[in-house]
Amino acid sequence: MKKIKLLFLLLIFCSMNGFSQSVQTVDSIETSYHNCLDKGTNMFDCSKEFYTKMDNLLNVVYGNLIHTCSEIQRRNLKIEQKEWLIKRNSYFQKTLTKLEEESKEVGFVPQDNDMFRIDNNASFVKVRVIQLLKAINKDYSKNLRRK
């Protein structure tokens, strides 16, 4: 059932054009996440689903942008994305290390801490999604890359 929902969500994302519609998609995902948290049950699963949706949206938005780019723009966008992935991996490692340190102090891994880690990771990805939504192929022209 989750796979069907995810596939349906991806189809919706692929069919959407324009910045405002995509920002509405980000907002919708976030609203759904907060509604899930407000129920007060399975909050860990809520955070995992939020991360999965943001990561999937990132892939769709990146794919849509790269298909509008010329060869040079595509190369520059790929370089920028690789740099972002390095930053993302570093950030994710820091959040994991912090969780591990906190769990040593209390003797176990509190699920709430892991939920917050996943939430922070999803928010990190969300920032990149919005950055790519605001981007246009001309941002990657010639030797100029977005900073």
MARSENU-527869 format. One record per residue (C-alpha): x, y, z; residue number from 1; residue in one letter. Coordinates in steps of 0.02 Angstrom, whole numbers, plus 50000, padded with zeros to 5 digits. Layout:
N
rec c1:X&c2:Y&c3:Z&vovo:NUM&voza:a;
...
END
This chain:
147
rec c1:50000&c2:50000&c3:50000&vovo:1&voza:m;
rec c1:50143&c2:50119&c3:50043&vovo:2&voza:k;
rec c1:50223&c2:50087&c3:49874&vovo:3&voza:k;
rec c1:50062&c2:50130&c3:49785&vovo:4&voza:i;
rec c1:50045&c2:50292&c3:49885&vovo:5&voza:k;
rec c1:50225&c2:50336&c3:49848&vovo:6&voza:l;
rec c1:50205&c2:50301&c3:49663&vovo:7&voza:l;
rec c1:50046&c2:50405&c3:49658&vovo:8&voza:f;
rec c1:50136&c2:50546&c3:49748&vovo:9&voza:l;
rec c1:50280&c2:50540&c3:49624&vovo:10&voza:l;
rec c1:50159&c2:50548&c3:49478&vovo:11&voza:l;
rec c1:50078&c2:50702&c3:49553&vovo:12&voza:i;
rec c1:50248&c2:50784&c3:49576&vovo:13&voza:f;
rec c1:50299&c2:50743&c3:49398&vovo:14&voza:c;
rec c1:50141&c2:50816&c3:49327&vovo:15&voza:s;
rec c1:50158&c2:50981&c3:49420&vovo:16&voza:m;
rec c1:50240&c2:51126&c3:49333&vovo:17&voza:n;
rec c1:50294&c2:51292&c3:49402&vovo:18&voza:g;
rec c1:50369&c2:51355&c3:49561&vovo:19&voza:f;
rec c1:50208&c2:51397&c3:49654&vovo:20&voza:s;
rec c1:50130&c2:51227&c3:49624&vovo:21&voza:q;
rec c1:50287&c2:51140&c3:49684&vovo:22&voza:s;
rec c1:50300&c2:51251&c3:49838&vovo:23&voza:v;
rec c1:50120&c2:51204&c3:49871&vovo:24&voza:q;
rec c1:50175&c2:51022&c3:49861&vovo:25&voza:t;
rec c1:50311&c2:51055&c3:49991&vovo:26&voza:v;
rec c1:50184&c2:51143&c3:50101&vovo:27&voza:d;
rec c1:50061&c2:51000&c3:50079&vovo:28&voza:s;
rec c1:50192&c2:50871&c3:50130&vovo:29&voza:i;
rec c1:50237&c2:50973&c3:50282&vovo:30&voza:e;
rec c1:50054&c2:50997&c3:50331&vovo:31&voza:t;
rec c1:50024&c2:50811&c3:50314&vovo:32&voza:s;
rec c1:50176&c2:50779&c3:50424&vovo:33&voza:y;
rec c1:50116&c2:50897&c3:50560&vovo:34&voza:h;
rec c1:49942&c2:50821&c3:50554&vovo:35&voza:n;
rec c1:50021&c2:50650&c3:50577&vovo:36&voza:c;
rec c1:50124&c2:50713&c3:50726&vovo:37&voza:l;
rec c1:49970&c2:50794&c3:50803&vovo:38&voza:d;
rec c1:49889&c2:50623&c3:50819&vovo:39&voza:k;
rec c1:50022&c2:50582&c3:50950&vovo:40&voza:g;
rec c1:50045&c2:50402&c3:50891&vovo:41&voza:t;
rec c1:50176&c2:50325&c3:50776&vovo:42&voza:n;
rec c1:50269&c2:50490&c3:50773&vovo:43&voza:m;
rec c1:50430&c2:50401&c3:50726&vovo:44&voza:f;
rec c1:50343&c2:50332&c3:50571&vovo:45&voza:d;
rec c1:50278&c2:50507&c3:50533&vovo:46&voza:c;
rec c1:50455&c2:50575&c3:50530&vovo:47&voza:s;
rec c1:50516&c2:50432&c3:50420&vovo:48&voza:k;
rec c1:50374&c2:50462&c3:50296&vovo:49&voza:e;
rec c1:50411&c2:50650&c3:50296&vovo:50&voza:f;
rec c1:50593&c2:50617&c3:50255&vovo:51&voza:y;
rec c1:50548&c2:50493&c3:50117&vovo:52&voza:t;
rec c1:50427&c2:50615&c3:50036&vovo:53&voza:k;
rec c1:50551&c2:50759&c3:50043&vovo:54&voza:m;
rec c1:50690&c2:50651&c3:49971&vovo:55&voza:d;
rec c1:50576&c2:50590&c3:49831&vovo:56&voza:n;
rec c1:50522&c2:50768&c3:49794&vovo:57&voza:l;
rec c1:50705&c2:50820&c3:49786&vovo:58&voza:l;
rec c1:50736&c2:50687&c3:49654&vovo:59&voza:n;
rec c1:50586&c2:50742&c3:49551&vovo:60&voza:v;
rec c1:50628&c2:50928&c3:49562&vovo:61&voza:v;
rec c1:50812&c2:50895&c3:49520&vovo:62&voza:y;
rec c1:50760&c2:50785&c3:49373&vovo:63&voza:g;
rec c1:50639&c2:50916&c3:49307&vovo:64&voza:n;
rec c1:50771&c2:51053&c3:49319&vovo:65&voza:l;
rec c1:50911&c2:50952&c3:49239&vovo:66&voza:i;
rec c1:50801&c2:50909&c3:49090&vovo:67&voza:h;
rec c1:50782&c2:51095&c3:49051&vovo:68&voza:t;
rec c1:50970&c2:51124&c3:49051&vovo:69&voza:c;
rec c1:51093&c2:51130&c3:48908&vovo:70&voza:s;
rec c1:51246&c2:51018&c3:48918&vovo:71&voza:e;
rec c1:51351&c2:51152&c3:49005&vovo:72&voza:i;
rec c1:51209&c2:51196&c3:49125&vovo:73&voza:q;
rec c1:51182&c2:51013&c3:49162&vovo:74&voza:r;
rec c1:51366&c2:50989&c3:49203&vovo:75&voza:r;
rec c1:51365&c2:51140&c3:49320&vovo:76&voza:n;
rec c1:51205&c2:51082&c3:49405&vovo:77&voza:l;
rec c1:51279&c2:50908&c3:49430&vovo:78&voza:k;
rec c1:51435&c2:50984&c3:49509&vovo:79&voza:i;
rec c1:51328&c2:51088&c3:49626&vovo:80&voza:e;
rec c1:51222&c2:50936&c3:49671&vovo:81&voza:q;
rec c1:51376&c2:50832&c3:49710&vovo:82&voza:k;
rec c1:51439&c2:50971&c3:49824&vovo:83&voza:e;
rec c1:51270&c2:50977&c3:49910&vovo:84&voza:w;
rec c1:51270&c2:50787&c3:49933&vovo:85&voza:l;
rec c1:51437&c2:50800&c3:50022&vovo:86&voza:i;
rec c1:51365&c2:50933&c3:50137&vovo:87&voza:k;
rec c1:51209&c2:50827&c3:50164&vovo:88&voza:r;
rec c1:51309&c2:50673&c3:50209&vovo:89&voza:n;
rec c1:51414&c2:50774&c3:50331&vovo:90&voza:s;
rec c1:51259&c2:50849&c3:50411&vovo:91&voza:y;
rec c1:51175&c2:50679&c3:50425&vovo:92&voza:f;
rec c1:51332&c2:50606&c3:50505&vovo:93&voza:q;
rec c1:51338&c2:50748&c3:50632&vovo:94&voza:k;
rec c1:51157&c2:50720&c3:50680&vovo:95&voza:t;
rec c1:51189&c2:50533&c3:50698&vovo:96&voza:l;
rec c1:51346&c2:50561&c3:50802&vovo:97&voza:t;
rec c1:51250&c2:50679&c3:50916&vovo:98&voza:k;
rec c1:51114&c2:50548&c3:50938&vovo:99&voza:l;
rec c1:51242&c2:50413&c3:50978&vovo:100&voza:e;
rec c1:51326&c2:50526&c3:51108&vovo:101&voza:e;
rec c1:51159&c2:50565&c3:51189&vovo:102&voza:e;
rec c1:51110&c2:50381&c3:51191&vovo:103&voza:s;
rec c1:51273&c2:50335&c3:51281&vovo:104&voza:k;
rec c1:51228&c2:50458&c3:51417&vovo:105&voza:e;
rec c1:51060&c2:50376&c3:51450&vovo:106&voza:v;
rec c1:51108&c2:50198&c3:51403&vovo:107&voza:g;
rec c1:50988&c2:50175&c3:51257&vovo:108&voza:f;
rec c1:50931&c2:50261&c3:51097&vovo:109&voza:v;
rec c1:50771&c2:50355&c3:51136&vovo:110&voza:p;
rec c1:50656&c2:50342&c3:50987&vovo:111&voza:q;
rec c1:50608&c2:50524&c3:51009&vovo:112&voza:d;
rec c1:50789&c2:50576&c3:50979&vovo:113&voza:n;
rec c1:50795&c2:50471&c3:50822&vovo:114&voza:d;
rec c1:50631&c2:50548&c3:50766&vovo:115&voza:m;
rec c1:50704&c2:50723&c3:50790&vovo:116&voza:f;
rec c1:50860&c2:50672&c3:50693&vovo:117&voza:r;
rec c1:50756&c2:50612&c3:50546&vovo:118&voza:i;
rec c1:50650&c2:50770&c3:50557&vovo:119&voza:d;
rec c1:50807&c2:50878&c3:50550&vovo:120&voza:n;
rec c1:50873&c2:50778&c3:50403&vovo:121&voza:n;
rec c1:50708&c2:50800&c3:50311&vovo:122&voza:a;
rec c1:50712&c2:50987&c3:50344&vovo:123&voza:s;
rec c1:50890&c2:50994&c3:50275&vovo:124&voza:f;
rec c1:50829&c2:50910&c3:50115&vovo:125&voza:v;
rec c1:50677&c2:51026&c3:50109&vovo:126&voza:k;
rec c1:50793&c2:51178&c3:50101&vovo:127&voza:v;
rec c1:50877&c2:51102&c3:49947&vovo:128&voza:r;
rec c1:50710&c2:51063&c3:49866&vovo:129&voza:v;
rec c1:50656&c2:51244&c3:49884&vovo:130&voza:i;
rec c1:50825&c2:51304&c3:49820&vovo:131&voza:q;
rec c1:50806&c2:51198&c3:49664&vovo:132&voza:l;
rec c1:50626&c2:51253&c3:49641&vovo:133&voza:l;
rec c1:50685&c2:51433&c3:49636&vovo:134&voza:k;
rec c1:50825&c2:51391&c3:49514&vovo:135&voza:a;
rec c1:50812&c2:51408&c3:49326&vovo:136&voza:i;
rec c1:50925&c2:51329&c3:49198&vovo:137&voza:n;
rec c1:51009&c2:51497&c3:49162&vovo:138&voza:k;
rec c1:51078&c2:51494&c3:49340&vovo:139&voza:d;
rec c1:51197&c2:51359&c3:49279&vovo:140&voza:y;
rec c1:51255&c2:51442&c3:49118&vovo:141&voza:s;
rec c1:51436&c2:51451&c3:49064&vovo:142&voza:k;
rec c1:51555&c2:51442&c3:49211&vovo:143&voza:n;
rec c1:51434&c2:51524&c3:49330&vovo:144&voza:l;
rec c1:51357&c2:51418&c3:49465&vovo:145&voza:r;
rec c1:51236&c2:51466&c3:49601&vovo:146&voza:r;
rec c1:51312&c2:51495&c3:49770&vovo:147&voza:k;
END
